[in-house]
Amino acid sequence: MRPRFAAWFDASSHGTMMSGANSRPNIRGRAAGVQPDNPYLHTRQVDDFEHVAEDEEYLDALDRPPTQYLDDESQSIVATNDSPDVSFNYSVNPYRGCSHGCSYCYARPGHEYLGMSAGIDFETKILVKRRAPELLRAFLARPKWTAETIVFSGVTDCYQPAEREFKLTRGCLEVLAECRQPVGLITKNALITRDVDLLQELAAHQAVRVAISVTTLDQSLVRVMEPRTSAPTARLRAIETLAKAGVPTNVMIGPIIPGLTDSEVPAILKAASEAGAIGVHHTILRLPTTVKDVFLDWIARQRPNHAAKVEAFVRAARGGKLNTPEFGKRMRGTGPLADQIEQTLRVFTKRYGLDGKSPPLSNKAFRPPRISGEQLPLF
């Protein structure tokens, strides 16, 4: 299939925006403005720009590239993690790619392993694991499974717009509620409130915790930085809805972008606390591999007055680099600037009562799922 947006990129530019009258610096509804080269591919397909420029219907479509949903034939759904920087060992991601389109998303390079780009491909070509609930049920039925916590959205958001159509996260939650399997969920989409009935069932067994990501309270910034996510006000209402339903909910400030959103930390913590959040998590922006290409292009286009400052501040918190890959440093950064952000968080987390320790999720009520066709035990 011919990529509908390949015409924006010049074969000689290695994935940078074309210059001149025909360049399209801002793509409505998308954060990425570049299609970085996939380092795992030796060839690239680039259409003839002059040829397609005469097709007005084609150019109209370029203003908002459509989202394509592709079947993912994965035979397993639960991924394992051994990073000491991550607090969970098991995760589920019903979708690959994410049409939320966050310009800073660390998951973008995952699309390169699929032969696509971390740029617009990541936002517009979403792989759908249609068998996710079935595969999860089979995983939980394994005799040796000890009901350790499973986290949803360890990579891409499980409540991204695709979930409205495919309902795979809800299907998985139905399995989890049936089994009373402990689960954590991270999202920046208020769609999670649709599933409050299942979350309440799990909360009754101390088997669920939610984190709602709030990166900024500025809707004008969200509109271009996280173009298909819920508005900040909707995310705060989601915290309130879940809290009132008895579902333990934290606020996730991730990533904090030095020089752009770090000044909002106190206000975010205050708003989240007032909405009913009980705790806070955070990370500082990191820009590995091709994520840096997407983000630096984005901020140069959308917030040019902040671009140099943000890059300098990220480097200041990353030992002069844009990414710190070492365990223990990559999520929080190092140096005086990172320490200052940490101190701000400590002060205002305590001020707004978000510094309490949540009890661990419980697996005491876990019960293996029934598998279709399985014979019931006699005793």
C-alpha positions in Angstrom: 0.0 0.0 0.0 1.3 3.4 -0.9 1.9 5.6 2.2 -0.6 8.5 1.9 1.8 10.9 3.5 5.2 9.9 1.9 5.0 12.9 -0.4 6.0 15.3 2.4 9.5 13.9 2.7 12.3 14.4 0.3 14.5 11.4 -0.5 17.6 13.5 0.1 16.5 14.9 3.5 16.6 11.6 5.3 13.2 12.1 7.0 13.2 15.9 7.6 10.5 18.2 6.4 10.7 19.5 2.9 11.3 23.2 2.7 9.7 25.7 0.4 6.1 26.6 -0.5 5.0 23.0 -0.7 6.1 22.0 2.8 3.4 21.2 5.4 4.9 22.1 8.8 1.8 21.3 10.8 -0.4 18.3 10.2 -3.9 18.9 11.7 -4.7 16.3 14.3 -1.2 14.9 14.5 1.8 15.7 16.6 4.5 14.3 14.4 5.6 16.4 11.5 8.4 14.1 10.4 8.8 10.5 9.3 12.2 9.6 10.8 14.2 6.9 8.9 13.7 3.4 10.3 17.3 2.4 11.3 16.3 -1.3 10.7 15.4 -0.8 7.1 17.9 -0.3 4.2 15.5 1.1 1.7 12.7 3.8 1.9 9.8 4.5 -0.3 9.3 8.1 -1.3 6.6 9.3 -3.7 7.1 12.0 -6.3 5.9 15.2 -4.7 5.4 17.1 -8.0 3.1 14.4 -9.3 0.8 14.2 -6.3 0.8 18.0 -5.8 -1.7 18.2 -8.7 -4.2 15.9 -6.9 -6.3 18.3 -4.8 -8.3 15.5 -3.3 -5.1 13.8 -2.2 -3.7 17.0 -0.7 -6.9 17.6 1.2 -6.4 14.1 2.8 -2.9 15.1 3.8 -4.3 17.7 6.2 -5.4 14.9 8.4 -3.9 11.5 7.6 -6.5 8.8 8.4 -5.9 6.2 11.0 -5.5 2.7 9.7 -6.2 -0.4 11.9 -4.2 -3.4 11.1 -4.7 -6.9 12.6 -1.9 -8.1 15.0 -1.7 -11.8 15.0 0.3 -12.1 18.3 0.0 -15.4 20.0 0.6 -14.1 23.5 -0.7 -11.0 25.2 1.2 -10.7 28.5 4.7 -9.2 28.3 7.4 -9.6 31.0 9.7 -6.8 32.2 13.0 -7.0 34.0 13.9 -3.3 34.2 14.7 -2.2 37.8 13.2 1.3 36.8 9.7 -0.2 36.4 7.7 -1.3 39.3 5.9 -4.2 37.6 6.9 -7.5 36.0 3.9 -8.1 33.7 2.1 -5.9 31.3 -0.6 -6.0 28.6 -0.9 -3.7 25.6 -3.9 -4.5 23.4 -2.7 -2.1 20.7 0.6 -1.3 19.1 1.1 2.3 18.0 -1.1 5.1 19.5 -3.2 7.7 17.8 -3.0 9.9 20.9 0.1 11.0 19.0 2.0 12.5 22.0 5.1 14.1 20.5 7.3 12.9 23.3 6.1 9.2 23.5 9.0 6.8 24.3 7.1 4.0 22.6 7.5 5.4 19.1 10.6 3.4 18.2 8.6 0.2 18.7 7.0 0.7 15.3 10.4 0.5 13.7 10.6 -3.2 14.6 7.5 -3.6 12.5 9.0 -2.1 9.5 7.4 1.3 10.0 8.4 4.7 11.2 8.4 6.2 14.7 6.8 9.4 13.2 3.4 9.6 11.6 3.3 5.8 11.1 3.2 5.4 14.9 0.1 7.7 15.1 -1.8 6.4 12.0 -1.0 2.7 11.7 -2.4 1.0 14.8 -2.0 -2.7 15.2 -5.0 -4.3 17.0 -4.7 -7.5 19.0 -8.2 -8.7 18.5 -7.7 -11.9 20.5 -6.4 -10.0 23.6 -9.2 -11.1 26.0 -9.0 -14.7 24.9 -5.2 -14.8 25.2 -5.4 -13.2 28.6 -7.8 -15.7 29.8 -5.6 -18.5 28.7 -2.6 -16.9 30.5 -4.4 -16.5 33.8 -5.5 -20.2 33.6 -2.0 -21.5 33.7 -1.5 -23.7 36.7 1.7 -22.0 37.8 0.3 -18.4 37.6 0.6 -16.7 41.0 -1.7 -13.7 40.3 1.1 -11.1 40.4 -0.1 -7.6 39.4 -0.5 -7.0 35.6 -0.2 -3.4 34.3 -2.1 -2.1 31.3 -0.5 0.6 29.2 3.1 -0.3 30.0 3.9 0.9 26.4 0.9 2.3 24.5 -2.3 3.7 26.0 -5.0 1.0 26.4 -7.7 3.6 26.2 -6.6 5.3 23.0 -9.3 6.1 20.5 -9.2 2.6 19.0 -10.7 1.3 22.3 -14.0 3.0 21.5 -14.4 0.7 18.5 -12.7 -2.5 19.5 -13.3 -2.6 23.3 -10.4 -4.9 23.9 -9.4 -3.3 27.1 -12.9 -3.7 28.4 -12.9 -7.3 27.3 -9.7 -7.9 29.2 -11.1 -6.2 32.3 -14.1 -8.5 32.2 -11.7 -11.4 32.4 -9.7 -9.7 35.2 -12.9 -9.0 37.2 -14.1 -12.5 36.8 -10.7 -13.8 38.1 -10.2 -11.0 40.7 -6.8 -10.6 39.2 -4.9 -7.5 40.5 -4.3 -4.9 37.8 -2.9 -1.4 37.4 -4.0 0.9 34.6 -2.2 4.0 33.2 -4.0 6.3 30.8 -4.5 9.9 29.7 -7.9 9.2 28.3 -11.2 9.8 30.2 -12.7 6.8 28.4 -11.6 4.8 31.4 -14.7 6.0 33.2 -16.8 3.9 30.9 -15.4 0.8 32.7 -16.1 2.0 36.2 -18.4 -0.9 36.9 -15.6 -3.4 36.3 -13.1 -1.3 38.2 -15.4 -1.2 41.2 -15.7 -5.0 41.2 -11.9 -5.2 41.3 -11.6 -2.5 43.9 -13.9 -4.5 46.2 -11.0 -7.0 46.4 -8.2 -4.4 46.6 -7.2 -5.6 43.2 -7.0 -2.4 41.1 -5.2 0.9 41.0 -5.4 3.6 38.3 -3.0 6.4 37.3 -4.4 9.2 35.2 -1.6 11.1 33.3 -1.8 14.9 33.4 1.2 16.5 31.7 -0.2 20.0 31.6 -3.4 22.0 32.4 -3.0 24.1 29.3 -5.5 22.9 26.7 -3.9 24.8 23.9 -0.7 22.9 24.5 -2.5 19.6 24.8 -4.1 20.2 21.5 -0.8 20.2 19.7 1.4 18.1 22.0 -1.0 15.3 22.7 -3.6 16.0 19.9 -6.0 13.1 20.4 -6.0 12.7 24.2 -8.7 13.9 26.6 -8.6 17.5 27.7 -7.0 18.2 31.1 -10.4 19.1 32.6 -11.7 15.7 31.4 -8.8 13.8 32.9 -9.4 15.6 36.3 -13.1 14.7 36.1 -12.0 11.1 35.4 -10.0 11.1 38.6 -13.0 12.5 40.4 -15.3 9.9 39.0 -13.1 7.0 39.8 -12.3 8.3 43.3 -16.0 8.7 44.1 -16.6 5.1 42.8 -14.0 3.8 45.3 -11.3 3.1 42.8 -7.8 4.1 44.1 -6.5 6.7 41.6 -3.1 8.4 41.3 -2.0 11.3 39.1 0.9 10.6 36.7 2.9 13.7 35.7 4.8 12.1 32.9 6.9 13.3 31.4 7.7 16.6 33.0 9.2 18.7 30.2 11.8 21.1 31.7 11.4 24.6 30.3 7.8 23.9 29.1 5.7 22.2 31.7 7.8 21.9 34.9 6.4 25.2 36.2 2.9 23.6 36.2 3.8 20.8 38.7 2.3 22.6 41.8 -0.9 23.4 40.0 -1.3 19.9 38.6 -0.8 18.4 42.0 -3.3 20.7 43.6 -5.9 20.0 40.9 -5.4 16.3 41.1 -5.6 16.3 44.9 -8.9 18.3 44.8 -10.3 15.8 42.3 -9.5 12.9 44.7 -6.2 11.5 43.7 -4.3 9.7 46.5 -0.8 9.6 45.1 1.6 10.8 42.4 4.1 9.4 40.0 6.4 11.2 37.6 9.1 11.0 35.0 11.3 13.6 33.4 11.4 13.9 29.6 13.9 11.6 27.8 14.4 11.5 24.1 15.9 8.2 22.9 16.7 7.4 19.3 14.1 8.7 16.8 11.9 10.1 19.6 14.3 13.1 19.6 13.7 13.6 15.9 9.9 13.8 16.3 9.9 15.9 19.5 12.6 18.4 18.4 10.8 18.9 15.1 7.5 19.3 17.0 8.7 21.9 19.4 10.5 23.9 16.7 7.1 24.1 14.8 4.7 24.5 17.7 6.6 26.3 20.4 9.6 27.8 18.6 10.2 30.3 21.5 10.7 27.4 23.9 12.7 25.1 21.6 16.3 26.1 22.5 15.4 26.4 26.2 13.8 23.0 26.4 16.6 21.3 24.6 19.2 22.9 26.9 17.2 22.0 30.0 16.7 18.4 28.9 20.5 18.2 28.3 21.1 19.8 31.7 19.1 17.0 33.4 20.7 14.3 31.2 24.4 14.9 31.6 24.6 16.9 28.4 22.6 14.4 26.4 19.0 14.0 25.4 18.6 10.6 26.9 20.1 8.8 29.9 19.9 5.0 29.2 21.3 3.9 32.5 19.0 2.2 35.0 18.3 4.4 38.0 18.8 7.6 35.9 16.7 7.4 32.8 13.3 8.1 34.5 14.4 11.0 36.8 17.6 12.4 35.3 20.5 13.8 37.2 22.1 17.1 38.2 20.9 20.3 39.8 17.9 20.8 37.5 16.6 17.3 38.1 17.1 17.7 41.8 15.2 21.0 41.7 12.2 19.3 40.0 12.4 16.5 42.6 12.4 19.0 45.5 9.4 20.8 44.0 7.5 17.5 43.8 8.3 16.6 47.4 7.2 19.9 48.8 3.9 20.1 46.9 3.1 16.4 47.1 3.2 16.8 50.9 1.3 20.0 50.8 -1.6 18.5 48.9 -1.7 15.2 50.8 -0.4 13.0 48.0 2.5 11.6 49.9 0.8 8.7 51.6 1.8 5.1 50.8 -0.8 3.0 49.1 -1.2 -0.6 50.2 0.0 -3.2 47.7 -2.7 -4.8 45.5 -4.1 -8.0 46.9 -4.2 -11.4 45.1 -6.0 -13.2 47.9 -9.3 -13.3 46.1 -7.8 -14.6 42.8 -9.5 -17.5 41.1 -8.5 -19.0 37.8 -10.8 -18.4 34.9 -12.9 -21.0 33.3 -11.9 -22.1 29.8 -14.6 -22.8 27.3 -15.1 -26.6 27.1 -13.2 -27.2 30.3 -14.7 -29.9 32.5 -15.7 -28.7 36.0 -14.0 -30.4 38.9 -16.1 -32.9 40.9 -14.8 -31.7 44.3 
